[in-house]
């Protein structure tokens, strides 16, 4: 499925666009103005098909191949110091 916007199309007009980058992800937002309802409905239909195809093809999350981290257990700390032996030191 494909969505196409060209400068020659008389029924569609690019109203605005913006782009942001966050880490590895780039996002583009496009606002299009339509003068004909048929073209508008066709564009919505195509976008819904694209969305459905992407949701259906979403791969399952891969399990990590790293070995699990082995945690080392330490003994619990003493709750109190033992009483001194043999009086004062």
Buried (B, 14 or more C-beta within 10 A) or exposed (E): EEEEEEEEBEEBEEEEEEEEEEEEEEEEEEEBEBEEEEBBEEBEEBEEEEEEEEEEEEEEEEEEEEEEEEEEEEEEEEEEEEEEEEEEE
